Amino acid sequence: MSELLDKINKDLQAAMKAKDEFRLGVIRMMKSKVLNVNARGDLPEAEVVKIITKYGKGLKDSIEEFKKIGRTAEVSTVEKELTVVQEYLPKELSPEEIKSLVQQVIAETGAAAIKDMGNVMKAMKEKAPGADGKIVNQFVREFLK
């Protein structure tokens, strides 16, 4: 079992004992998303991070949609939910950090043209699983013209 899933299980028990219903609900949702992919829960750490990151991105999208239609009560609830989810995710890299990491990966992989983009993206996912894929893609395209 991954360390992250272990942490989720421990925090789930702590939230039950503390009778923190909101936190308990969010942690249960994260655990269920992981277990929906693999019922045994024996996924590698990177896969668990990927699942929870996807859940966090969905919450961010929900916040934007609720803001567009002016539903402030839902915005604050989903923002609270997102803060709980972010506790389990790796630190997000700044665009400057992503840029330097992309340059490093390009040098390591020997990528020279846009056709090597797949190799660079794969290596970036392994090195920085918490990096925003859109920003990574943008920098890779910039450097591999």
N, C-alpha and C positions, 0 to 999 in steps of 0.2 A: 504494500500500500504506500502511496506517495506521502511525503511529509505534509504537503498541503492538505490532503484529504484527512490525515491524522489530526491536523490542527482544526479543521472544520468539525470533526467528530468531537474533539475535546471542548471546543467553544459551544457546540450544540448542547452538550451536557451542562456546561456552565450557565448557559442562557436558560435552560430548563430549571436549574436550581435557583437561579436569581429571579425566575418568573418574569423575564423580560420577553414579552410576547412579540414585540416588533422585531427585535434582533433574532429571536428564535425562528420566526417566519422566514426571514431573509436567509439565514444559514440553512434552514431546511430546503429552501428553493435551490440554493447553490448545490447542496448535496444531491438533491434529486436530479439536477441537470447532469451531474457527473455520473450518477448511477444509471441514468437513461442511456448513456453511451456504453457503459460497461457495468452490468449488474454486480459483478464481483468486486468492483472498485479497485482493480489491480492495474490501473492505467499508469503509464509513466508520468512523472512530474510535469513535463512539458505539455502533455495532453490535458492534464487537469487545469493547468494555467490557461491554456487555449480556451477551454470550455468556459471558465469563469470570466476570462477577458471578453468573450463573445457576449456573455450575459451582461457584463458591465456596459458594453457598447450599446446593447439593446436598451438599457436603462437611460443612457445618454440620449439616444434617439427619442425615447418616450418623453424626456424632459423637454426637448426641443419642440416636439409636437404639441405638448400641453401648453407650452409658452405661446405657440402660434395661435391657439384657440382660446387663450386667456383663462385657463383653468389653474389658478395659482395654488389651490389646496392640493391638487394632485402633483404639481411641480415640487412643492416642499416635501411631500411624502416620498416621491421617487428620489429626490436628492438625498434624503436621509438613508434610503435603501442603498443608494450608490455609495455613500460614505462607508457603509458596512462592507459592501463588496470590495471596495478598494483596499481595505485592510488586508485582503488575501492575495492581492496582485503585486507583482514586482513593481518597483519604482519606475514610473514612466520616464523615459529619456527625453531630454530637451532636443529641439531640432539641431542644435550645434553638436550635441553628443552623437546623435544619429548620423549626422554628416561625416564626422570624423571616423565613426565606426564603419560606415559604408566605404570610405576611402581605404581603410585598413583591410576590409574584406576583399575589395577589388584587387588590392596588391597581393593578398594571400592566395586568391584563386587564380590570379593571372588573367582576369577578364580584360578584354580589350575592345569588344564591340557589343552592340545591343543584343546580339544573339547569345551572349553569355549571361544575360540578365537572370535567367532561371537559376543558374548556379549561385549567383550572388544573393538572390532573394532567399534561397534555401539556406545558405550559410548565415545570413542575417537572422533568420528565424531561430536558428540554433544558438547564435551568440546573444541575441537580444529578443527573447520571446515577448517582452512587454512593449516593444517598439511599435509605433503606429505604422501599419503597413502602407498607408497612403503616402506618408512622409518618406518612408524608406524607398518606395517605388519612385517617387519624384527625384530623390537624390541619385538613385541608381541610373535613371534615365539621363539625368544631367551629366553624370560622369562617363557614361558609356555611349555618347552620341555616335 
